[in-house]
Amino acid sequence: MELPRGMKDFEEKENVNIEHIRNHFKKLSNLYGFSFMDPSPIELLSV
């Protein structure tokens, strides 16, 4: 089994946009009774 290769680096502006969307999604999921699970960013495709 090989380990996952490198990860993508996000620039600050892109990271701000990602966080905005994540926060909006968290608010909506809480509104409908769901809790947000933050999965590991390092997973093999076979998983």
N, CA, C and O atoms as CSV, one atom per row, in Angstrom:
chain,resi,resn,atom,element,x,y,z
A,1,MET,N,N,0.850,-1.180,0.000
A,1,MET,CA,C,0.000,0.000,0.000
A,1,MET,C,C,0.892,1.239,0.000
A,1,MET,O,O,1.793,1.364,0.829
A,2,GLU,N,N,0.638,2.143,-0.926
A,2,GLU,CA,C,1.411,3.377,-1.014
A,2,GLU,C,C,0.738,4.487,-0.218
A,2,GLU,O,O,-0.488,4.540,-0.123
A,3,LEU,N,N,1.538,5.358,0.344
A,3,LEU,CA,C,1.003,6.517,1.048
A,3,LEU,C,C,0.497,7.547,0.046
A,3,LEU,O,O,1.000,7.606,-1.076
A,4,PRO,N,N,-0.490,8.362,0.427
A,4,PRO,CA,C,-0.973,9.414,-0.477
A,4,PRO,C,C,0.146,10.390,-0.807
A,4,PRO,O,O,1.018,10.651,0.022
A,5,ARG,N,N,0.119,10.928,-2.022
A,5,ARG,CA,C,1.116,11.917,-2.430
A,5,ARG,C,C,0.747,13.276,-1.855
A,5,ARG,O,O,-0.202,13.380,-1.078
A,6,GLY,N,N,1.478,14.311,-2.222
A,6,GLY,CA,C,1.311,15.653,-1.668
A,6,GLY,C,C,-0.108,16.190,-1.695
A,6,GLY,O,O,-0.981,15.641,-2.367
A,7,MET,N,N,-0.322,17.238,-0.980
A,7,MET,CA,C,-1.639,17.862,-0.893
A,7,MET,C,C,-1.600,19.215,-1.589
A,7,MET,O,O,-0.543,19.838,-1.701
A,8,LYS,N,N,-2.748,19.659,-2.051
A,8,LYS,CA,C,-2.843,20.955,-2.718
A,8,LYS,C,C,-2.719,22.090,-1.706
A,8,LYS,O,O,-3.311,22.039,-0.628
A,9,ASP,N,N,-1.955,23.099,-2.056
A,9,ASP,CA,C,-1.846,24.295,-1.233
A,9,ASP,C,C,-2.857,25.324,-1.728
A,9,ASP,O,O,-2.973,25.555,-2.931
A,10,PHE,N,N,-3.582,25.935,-0.808
A,10,PHE,CA,C,-4.565,26.949,-1.153
A,10,PHE,C,C,-4.004,28.324,-0.824
A,10,PHE,O,O,-3.399,28.521,0.229
A,11,GLU,N,N,-4.206,29.266,-1.726
A,11,GLU,CA,C,-3.814,30.639,-1.450
A,11,GLU,C,C,-4.842,31.265,-0.518
A,11,GLU,O,O,-5.949,30.747,-0.367
A,12,GLU,N,N,-4.476,32.375,0.102
A,12,GLU,CA,C,-5.317,32.985,1.132
A,12,GLU,C,C,-6.727,33.295,0.633
A,12,GLU,O,O,-7.697,32.994,1.328
A,13,LYS,N,N,-6.862,33.890,-0.551
A,13,LYS,CA,C,-8.181,34.254,-1.067
A,13,LYS,C,C,-9.049,33.011,-1.269
A,13,LYS,O,O,-10.235,33.016,-0.940
A,14,GLU,N,N,-8.457,31.957,-1.807
A,14,GLU,CA,C,-9.204,30.716,-2.025
A,14,GLU,C,C,-9.603,30.090,-0.692
A,14,GLU,O,O,-10.706,29.558,-0.558
A,15,ASN,N,N,-8.716,30.151,0.283
A,15,ASN,CA,C,-9.004,29.599,1.607
A,15,ASN,C,C,-10.138,30.364,2.291
A,15,ASN,O,O,-10.967,29.762,2.973
A,16,VAL,N,N,-10.180,31.679,2.113
A,16,VAL,CA,C,-11.263,32.500,2.677
A,16,VAL,C,C,-12.599,32.069,2.070
A,16,VAL,O,O,-13.592,31.941,2.786
A,17,ASN,N,N,-12.627,31.845,0.755
A,17,ASN,CA,C,-13.854,31.401,0.093
A,17,ASN,C,C,-14.298,30.027,0.586
A,17,ASN,O,O,-15.487,29.797,0.806
A,18,ILE,N,N,-13.352,29.125,0.757
A,18,ILE,CA,C,-13.665,27.779,1.248
A,18,ILE,C,C,-14.252,27.860,2.654
A,18,ILE,O,O,-15.250,27.199,2.940
A,19,GLU,N,N,-13.656,28.650,3.526
A,19,GLU,CA,C,-14.153,28.787,4.897
A,19,GLU,C,C,-15.546,29.412,4.928
A,19,GLU,O,O,-16.382,29.019,5.742
A,20,HIS,N,N,-15.800,30.379,4.052
A,20,HIS,CA,C,-17.131,30.991,3.969
A,20,HIS,C,C,-18.185,29.932,3.627
A,20,HIS,O,O,-19.243,29.878,4.254
A,21,ILE,N,N,-17.894,29.105,2.645
A,21,ILE,CA,C,-18.832,28.055,2.241
A,21,ILE,C,C,-18.995,27.028,3.356
A,21,ILE,O,O,-20.112,26.598,3.641
A,22,ARG,N,N,-17.894,26.633,3.987
A,22,ARG,CA,C,-17.972,25.653,5.091
A,22,ARG,C,C,-18.824,26.183,6.240
A,22,ARG,O,O,-19.648,25.454,6.792
A,23,ASN,N,N,-18.627,27.453,6.602
A,23,ASN,CA,C,-19.412,28.039,7.695
A,23,ASN,C,C,-20.895,28.105,7.347
A,23,ASN,O,O,-21.746,27.843,8.198
A,24,HIS,N,N,-21.207,28.450,6.109
A,24,HIS,CA,C,-22.602,28.487,5.660
A,24,HIS,C,C,-23.211,27.081,5.717
A,24,HIS,O,O,-24.341,26.905,6.174
A,25,PHE,N,N,-22.463,26.097,5.255
A,25,PHE,CA,C,-22.933,24.717,5.291
A,25,PHE,C,C,-23.163,24.248,6.725
A,25,PHE,O,O,-24.154,23.574,7.007
A,26,LYS,N,N,-22.252,24.602,7.630
A,26,LYS,CA,C,-22.412,24.216,9.038
A,26,LYS,C,C,-23.678,24.822,9.638
A,26,LYS,O,O,-24.412,24.142,10.355
A,27,LYS,N,N,-23.938,26.100,9.349
A,27,LYS,CA,C,-25.139,26.755,9.863
A,27,LYS,C,C,-26.403,26.065,9.347
A,27,LYS,O,O,-27.340,25.818,10.106
A,28,LEU,N,N,-26.417,25.758,8.048
A,28,LEU,CA,C,-27.584,25.086,7.473
A,28,LEU,C,C,-27.766,23.684,8.038
A,28,LEU,O,O,-28.888,23.278,8.339
A,29,SER,N,N,-26.686,22.951,8.182
A,29,SER,CA,C,-26.813,21.597,8.711
A,29,SER,C,C,-27.282,21.617,10.160
A,29,SER,O,O,-28.069,20.758,10.559
A,30,ASN,N,N,-26.822,22.568,10.951
A,30,ASN,CA,C,-27.293,22.689,12.336
A,30,ASN,C,C,-28.768,23.081,12.382
A,30,ASN,O,O,-29.507,22.615,13.250
A,31,LEU,N,N,-29.195,23.926,11.464
A,31,LEU,CA,C,-30.585,24.354,11.391
A,31,LEU,C,C,-31.516,23.162,11.193
A,31,LEU,O,O,-32.627,23.150,11.724
A,32,TYR,N,N,-31.074,22.159,10.433
A,32,TYR,CA,C,-31.891,20.981,10.153
A,32,TYR,C,C,-31.543,19.788,11.042
A,32,TYR,O,O,-31.952,18.662,10.760
A,33,GLY,N,N,-30.793,20.031,12.108
A,33,GLY,CA,C,-30.533,18.992,13.104
A,33,GLY,C,C,-29.366,18.060,12.806
A,33,GLY,O,O,-29.219,17.028,13.461
A,34,PHE,N,N,-28.545,18.404,11.840
A,34,PHE,CA,C,-27.386,17.575,11.527
A,34,PHE,C,C,-26.150,18.161,12.189
A,34,PHE,O,O,-26.078,19.367,12.428
A,35,SER,N,N,-25.194,17.321,12.480
A,35,SER,CA,C,-23.915,17.811,12.985
A,35,SER,C,C,-22.866,17.613,11.892
A,35,SER,O,O,-22.923,16.653,11.125
A,36,PHE,N,N,-21.931,18.515,11.836
A,36,PHE,CA,C,-20.926,18.502,10.786
A,36,PHE,C,C,-19.765,17.619,11.202
A,36,PHE,O,O,-19.244,17.768,12.307
A,37,MET,N,N,-19.351,16.704,10.339
A,37,MET,CA,C,-18.200,15.852,10.591
A,37,MET,C,C,-17.091,16.291,9.659
A,37,MET,O,O,-17.292,16.350,8.446
A,38,ASP,N,N,-15.945,16.596,10.191
A,38,ASP,CA,C,-14.811,17.033,9.394
A,38,ASP,C,C,-13.916,15.824,9.133
A,38,ASP,O,O,-13.148,15.425,10.008
A,39,PRO,N,N,-14.007,15.234,7.934
A,39,PRO,CA,C,-13.203,14.036,7.657
A,39,PRO,C,C,-11.718,14.361,7.516
A,39,PRO,O,O,-11.337,15.513,7.305
A,40,SER,N,N,-10.918,13.361,7.632
A,40,SER,CA,C,-9.475,13.514,7.463
A,40,SER,C,C,-9.160,13.948,6.036
A,40,SER,O,O,-9.715,13.380,5.095
A,41,PRO,N,N,-8.299,14.925,5.847
A,41,PRO,CA,C,-7.962,15.350,4.486
A,41,PRO,C,C,-7.028,14.372,3.778
A,41,PRO,O,O,-6.796,14.489,2.575
A,42,ILE,N,N,-6.494,13.413,4.526
A,42,ILE,CA,C,-5.559,12.445,3.932
A,42,ILE,C,C,-6.203,11.069,3.944
A,42,ILE,O,O,-6.253,10.399,4.975
A,43,GLU,N,N,-6.690,10.664,2.793
A,43,GLU,CA,C,-7.307,9.352,2.621
A,43,GLU,C,C,-6.858,8.781,1.295
A,43,GLU,O,O,-6.670,9.520,0.329
A,44,LEU,N,N,-6.686,7.487,1.241
A,44,LEU,CA,C,-6.419,6.823,-0.028
A,44,LEU,C,C,-7.720,6.675,-0.793
A,44,LEU,O,O,-8.779,6.556,-0.177
A,45,LEU,N,N,-7.673,6.679,-2.114
A,45,LEU,CA,C,-8.880,6.525,-2.916
A,45,LEU,C,C,-9.552,5.191,-2.634
A,45,LEU,O,O,-10.774,5.094,-2.743
A,46,SER,N,N,-8.806,4.173,-2.279
A,46,SER,CA,C,-9.401,2.861,-2.005
A,46,SER,C,C,-10.277,2.869,-0.752
A,46,SER,O,O,-11.133,2.000,-0.588
A,47,VAL,N,N,-10.067,3.835,0.121
A,47,VAL,CA,C,-10.873,3.940,1.343
A,47,VAL,C,C,-12.213,4.523,0.987
A,47,VAL,O,O,-13.060,4.703,1.862
